[in-house]
Amino acid sequence: MGKVKFNFSAGPAVLPEAVLKEAAQAVVDCGGTGLSILCMSHRGGTYEALHMEALANLRDLLRVPDDFAILLLQGGATQQFSQVAMNLAQGKPADYTLTGQWAEGAFKEAGKVAAVRVAADSRKVQPARVPLASEIKVGADAAYLHITTNETVDGIQWTSLPDSPVPLVADMSSDIMSRDIPWNRFSLVYAGAQKNLGPAGVTVVIVRKDVAEKAPSALPAMLRYQTHVEKDSLHNTPPCFSIYVLALVTRWVKAQGGVAVLEQRNRAKAAKLYAAIDGSGFYRGTADKAYRSIMNVTYRLPNEDLEKTFVKEAEAAGLSGLKGHRVVGGLRASIYNAMPESGVDALIQFMKDFQGRHS
Ligand SMILES: *Cc1c(COP(=O)(O)O)cnc(C)c1O
């Protein structure tokens, strides 16, 4: 077997090593039951306990109040782009902030099932940032204001929430579980698991119960949040393995000391990496310094040939997944919760060596 690499992939992304080892064991024999986690009934006691543990741990770690339901769904964050509008627009227009690749995706899909409006558009601003307060116009008649808290491709993050006369809906796919969520500002939060929570295949949706209840009853059952609220996300066969690993990840987060501890660690990791970029005179960050992502660090080299060489040599040195998104190019180091500080240190050392050899 080759050496295990530091994985900087944007998603599916790095998971804690202890979680991977435990999950590997459970694929053969889950908790001494003699059954694989892949082959047991979702109506049996072993699975149900894990399912309920994942829900309870999420509620605990994210401090989700009782008037919100936590759902474990399929279809990824991409399914949520339209499902949110189907359930929450309820005949009203919905306002969107366009901050990058993912916000744009959410806006386009929602527009197929509801009347959508642009509250702000910062997509063309260079260096990349979220809209300033003065640039955001939200209608008081809107059903909600949609934001993408962390633009995974563009490497920017809302550092504080926008003012809004209506509740927020947020795509938190790439920064959920990395900071506290002020629930009084939200009616819904969603996140594909494969960045900060677990493997692909499960999507966490946290929705205010009174809002979910009011969704059109004509919606197909699978698309109506209320179906899943009433059944604890066991209406049909859930993605059992993904939810099992999610339960393990939430256990791991608890063992680390919770979200606040991870946030501190993440800030320290990001600060180190950005300092290495800024101080190099060689690497150049692409995001506005005030809105830089703590999760996805995007940067460039003096030319594209060097970027290609960088990605190749980094891979050979055990640093994987550093190529930027195909749409924007450049480099991207995703340093989610499960990326240890030693991985960031190894990347910084490699960057210094590479600069020495190529500048
Ligand atoms: C990865 C990502 C998505 C897409 O998630 P899927 O699970 O692939 O549908 C959407 N939004 C953000 C912010 C993401 O990072």
The ligand as an SDF file (V2000), in Angstrom:
LIG
                    3D

 15 15  0  0  0  0  0  0  0  0999 V2000
  -20.4930   21.0340   -3.1410 C   0  0  0  0  0  0  0  0  0  0  0  0
  -21.4880   22.1310   -3.0270 C   0  0  0  0  0  0  0  0  0  0  0  0
  -22.7810   22.0120   -3.5930 C   0  0  0  0  0  0  0  0  0  0  0  0
  -23.2030   20.8240   -4.3960 C   0  0  0  0  0  0  0  0  0  0  0  0
  -23.4600   19.7630   -3.5780 O   0  0  0  0  0  0  0  0  0  0  0  0
  -23.9970   18.3690   -4.1820 P   0  0  0  0  0  0  0  0  0  0  0  0
  -24.1060   17.5610   -2.9280 O   0  0  0  0  0  0  0  0  0  0  0  0
  -22.9800   17.8890   -5.1420 O   0  0  0  0  0  0  0  0  0  0  0  0
  -25.3080   18.6180   -4.8140 O   0  0  0  0  0  0  0  0  0  0  0  0
  -23.6450   23.0700   -3.4210 C   0  0  0  0  0  0  0  0  0  0  0  0
  -23.3040   24.1660   -2.7350 N   0  0  0  0  0  0  0  0  0  0  0  0
  -22.0890   24.3130   -2.1780 C   0  0  0  0  0  0  0  0  0  0  0  0
  -21.7550   25.5540   -1.4180 C   0  0  0  0  0  0  0  0  0  0  0  0
  -21.1420   23.2960   -2.3160 C   0  0  0  0  0  0  0  0  0  0  0  0
  -19.9180   23.4390   -1.7720 O   0  0  0  0  0  0  0  0  0  0  0  0
  1  2  1  0
  2  3  1  0
  2 14  2  0
  3  4  1  0
  3 10  2  0
  4  5  1  0
  5  6  1  0
  6  7  2  0
  6  8  1  0
  6  9  1  0
 10 11  1  0
 11 12  2  0
 12 13  1  0
 12 14  1  0
 14 15  1  0
M  END
$$$$
